[in-house]
Amino acid sequence: VKVGLRPLFALRREVAAVRQGAADRLVRTYPSELEALAQELNALVAHNQEVVERQRTHVGNLAHALKTPLSVMLTEADQAGSTTASGAKAAAKRLPQVVREQAETMRSQVDHHLRRARAAARAQTNRERTPVEPVIGELSRTLEKIFREKGIEIETDVGPGLFFQGERQDLLELAGNIMENACLWARERVKVSAVGAGGRLSLSVEDDGPGLPPERRAEVLRRGARLDESAPGSGLGLSIVDDLARAYGGAVILGNATLGGLLVTLDLPRAET
């Protein structure tokens, strides 16, 4: 019995080493009866490490995002309290507006990170099914009204049997951001299509705008990055899409559109019909 249980004793020691931080994963070779268990334990350890690293990144990103607005407000406060009467008076007049602007920036950043954290939690536990066609139809009608003066025409090709495995609000935000971005840059045409294969949903949005060079595509997924400072917006749109897609175990893929502009494809989990 003692010889037969020896692999279990070894497994216990390896698990203890991982828990104590002496090892990153199980590396021993186990009998076939225990190999599957060892693989599942390694997968669990890897998942926990990924969650911890993701949360560490969230905290670091939020701290970095709040640092600049706080520095601006502190600088303005120091100038308002300076000894030069004229300079202090001018700074004091600017202070309320500066505080308001920077507070709005901070609030948007906090909302962004809270939204991503909620999406990550829902992706792990939620099994809600959202039909894709009604959401895309609603967004198309709304955006055509918003961009009526520009004459944007949105063409949709979405099957009625496609379901997103997640909440409707998240799909609205994911699809809405990339569709609005396409309308901003399009000359007159935007095309939205969705297909399903296995457990994945592929949602594509393309436009007939100027497109984006391959070497600059990764840049637009960074928070706050804006390739055209003259265009409206905070630079958070595609960053939010990328964060939400990753929270659902998906991805954002940028490419060349058949219409001539930018092609944005969302890879998302698909719910079975």
C-alpha positions, 0 to 999 in steps of 0.5 A: 500500500505504501509503495502504491501510494508513493506517487500521491505522496510525491504529488502532495509534496509538489502541490505544497511546494507550489503553495509555498512559492518554491515551485511554479508548477508540477514537473514530475511524471506521474502514473496515468491514473494521476497524470490528468489530475496533475495537468488540471492542477497545473492549469489551475495554477496557471489560471490563478497566476494569470488572474493575479498578474491581470489584477496587478496590471489593472491596479498599475494602469489605474494608478498611472491614469490617475497620476497625471490629473492629480499632478495637474490639480496640485500644480494649479493649487500651488500656483493659486497659493503663490506669493505673487498676487497677480499670478495667484489671482489668475491661477485661482480663477482657473482652479475650479475649471481645472479641477472639474476637467481633471476630476472628469478625466479621473472618473472616466478612468475609474469607470473604465477599470470598474467596467473591465473588472465587472466584465471579467467577473461576468465572463467567468460566471455568467451564462447569459445569452444575447442575440447578436442580430437585434443589437447590431440592428439597433446600433445601425439605426442609431448610428445612421441617425447620428451620422445622417448629415455625413450620409453614412450607410450601414450594411449588416449581414448577421444571421438570426441564430447567433448568440453572444455568451455574455450580457447585452450591455457588454455587446452594445459597448463592444460593437457600438465602439467599433461601429461608431469608430467606423462611421467617424472615419468612413466616407459613406459606407460601413459594413457589419457582419457576424459568423459563428464557428464552434464556440466562437463568434466573429464580429467584423466591422469595416469601412471605406475610409482611409484605413490604417497602416499595419505598423500603427494598428497596435497603437490604437489599442493603447489607452488614450492613444489618438492617431488624429488629435483633431478628431473628437473623443478621449482615445479610450474607444478601441482600448475599452473594446480590447479590454472587454474582449480580453475579459471575455477571453476574446481578442480584437484583430485589425486588418484591411477592409475589402471596402478599402478602409480599416477592418476590425474583427472581434473574436468573442465566445459564442453561446449555443442556440 
